[in-house]
Amino acid sequence: MVRTGWSSRWPDAKRYLGSDVPKDTQNLHFPGVSPEAAEALVARKVAVVGIDTASIDHGLTRDFRAHQVFAAAQIPCLENVARLDELPVTGAIVFALPMKIGGGLGGPCRIVALLHPGS
């Protein structure tokens, strides 16, 4: 899980996305995973990547390289993950329970974490 702290800006669309104008993709502004970081995570053989921003790629991206790197390695990405600040740095097991939607490329998930005693 990538905890940027950006979720503290939710639900203010202008602060969270960089723009509160519907369909305004030219002014999006939020952090994401760089292509180099995505490649490093793939090399570490992570099973899934999650982030507390609107996209795994940064807001001003036009090429979506992190998405491409993770997709090529068949690593699913979770976006808009809430309450990451409540998880310990280590010692949690995270479950992502997607809605059963046929033929889609993505969809909403219920994400829950199991904390080890004392975490």
N, C-alpha and C positions, 0 to 999 in steps of 0.2 A: 504494500500500500504506500502510495506517495502522498504524504501529508504536507501540503503547501501552506495551510492555514487560510486559504482563500474562501473556504466555506463559511467563515465568519461574516462574509459580505452578503450572504443569502438572507432574505429573499429580495434584496434591492438589486434589480436587474442591471441597472447602470453600473453599480459597483462590482457586481459579480461577473457580468459579461463584458462590460466596457461600453455597452449601448443598451438603451431601453426601447429602441425603435424596432418593431417587429421586422424580421427578415433582413436586418442590417448586418451583413456579414463582413462588411468592409472596416468596421470599427471595433471588432471584438478584441478584448484585451484581458488575458488571464495566463497564468503560467501553465506549462505542460512539460512533457518529457522530451528531451532532445533526441535526435536520431542516434547520437553516440551513446547516450544513456540507455536507449532502447536496445541497441546492439549489445551493450554490456549485460543487460538483464537477460537477453536471449542466451548469451554465452554462459550465464550462471544457471541456465535452464529453469527459470521461474515458471510456475504453472499458470499464473494469472497476474495481471497488473491492474491495480485500481488507483484512482486519483480523486481528490476532492474538488476538482474543477469541472467545467462543462465539457472538456475534451482531453484526451490523452496528449494531443498536440496543443501547442500554445495558440492563443486566440488569433494572432495575425497570420497563422500559417496559410499557405496557398498550395503546398504540396503534400501535406499530411504524411510526412516521412515516418513518424513514430507509428502511426496506424499501419503503414506499409510493412515496416520491420516486424511488428508483432503479428500481423496477419500472415506474412510469409512463414513465420515460425509456428503458426497455429496457436498463438497465445491470446486468449480472450482478454478484453479490456473492460474495466468497470469505470464508468464516469459519473460525476456528481455524487460520489460516495459521501454520505453524511456522517458526522460525529466521529471522524477519525481521531480528533483530539482527545477522545475518551478511551482510545485503545492504548495499551502499553506498547513501547517500542518493540518488545519481543514478548512471546508468551501467550499469543491469542491464535485461535483457529477461526478462520473466516469462511463462512458459507455464503455462496451467491445462488439464490433460488430464482431462476428466470421463469417468466410466464411462458406457458406452452403456446407458442405462436408458430404456425407452419409457414415455411417459405420466406421467413424474414431474415434479415442480416443482423438484427439487433432487437432489443426489447427491454422493458423494465424488469428489474430484479428486486427481490427483497434480500437485503444483505444483512446477515446477523453474525455476531462474533461470540465465540465461547472463550471465556477467560479462565486461565488456570488459577486455582486457589492461591491467594496471596499476590495476584497481579494488580 
